[in-house]
Amino acid sequence: MRQLWETIHQIKQRHFDSSSLQFRLTFEITALSVLSLGSVAIWTGWKMQQVLITTHTQTVEYIANRFPRDVEFYSEMLSIKAGLQKTINNVSVPGLAIWVKSIDGKKILAQSTDVKSSFTATDELMAIAEMPLKPQVYKVGSRYLILYQSLITIKGKPLGKVYMAQDVTEDQRHLIAMLQGLALVCILVTMLTMVAITLRIRRSLQPLQDMSRMAGAISAEDLSKAKLQLSHAPREVKELAQTFNRMLSRLADAWEQQRQFASNISHELRTPLTVVLGYLQSLLRRSSNLNAYQKEALETAASEAERTVHLLQDLLDLARADSGYTHYQMEPVILNDLIVEVAGMAENFSNRLIQVEAKETIEAIVDRDRLKQVLINLINNAVKYSDFDQPIDLILERVDQQAIIQVRDYGVGIPLQDQSRIFERFYRVDEARARDTGGHGLGLAIAKTLVEGMGGSITVRSKLDEGSIFAIVLLTQFQKS
């Protein structure tokens, strides 16, 4: 379940990150699509409403224009009230209600009474009709009406006002149903468009994601082989990929030149410095007439020369490893015996107590000499940064299909902010303290390179004033190729 939530969280971060280009393009194009479709739908609905109003308004206006003449015609034969009612009864338009009010608006002179109109004037309808009207649909109760009013004059004298209400309920409901269908279609089209746009943008941005993954996975050793191939990408992305490939080529050349320079300079300087060191040590052993100042100067020179020779040797080792010239003799090795041997050697040169802890016999696939070099390096590091009376622990254990060797000390520890960088070349936690102990920032880098060359890994856990634990994880069987 936890893995499922982590997967969902990663998908949300990847596809719903508001700062990502994919999210922004999808949101902006979708917003434009919604705005465009919404505008078309609104305009279509308004136009259909206007067509409905115009169609019925023309009919009502035609009847209204004829109404005064018909009233005047019937009034010559009948009374005015009878003429009004006769004129209203002769209008044969289904759904049309007509009523006539006096000039003062207090009395209804005549109104529709036949079943064709299906409704009569109500107080609400008459109140709406009294307002200045525009050609539009009014909702009265459960009905939709188009209202009209005009003045009736007989022989030049105002008789009253005629009001007409055309029932367009069915037409309006059909229109509303059509608009709802249109809105539903617009929503579906918008959703499909959004999905299509998302898929298209994701496919278009795939080359950029490939470049990002490749850039994150490239190591210094892969620079010369790394090349981004994009055959179906847009022209702009292809140009970016070509620029990226040229940059990788330049970086590979620069890295190779730097590595070659380090190898050459280390090789060229190591021999003369070794000779100088030999002469200084010989001079110190054979000269008995040196004063204290001269002896101290020669000892300082010999110490610095020896330190420089070790530094050049470490640089040569790293240069060989980077160039692929370091060969590993991988074979099954009983780690218990190797650790006991290394612990004995370390006790001799450091005069420190090295404690070995192993609950079972464990075999791993390693290069014996390289692993001894790594362990001696780590023990030497532990000796430098812990007090003389504190022991060094070597702990061997098996976890699943891996063998783990821990080198633990009880010294000064490593600050948390430095623990992620101590395996970097030439990185030292405390420059002054490293200088005093003779460190030059390459020991742990070499250890990491050798362990990874054997297919393992090395990590560190530390706490200030409580000590450090360096853990080497090794394979217990050959990997299948």
Order of alpha helices (4+ residues) and beta strands (2+ residues): alpha-alpha-alpha-beta-beta-alpha-beta-beta-beta-alpha-alpha-alpha-beta-alpha-beta-beta-alpha-beta-beta-alpha-alpha-beta-beta
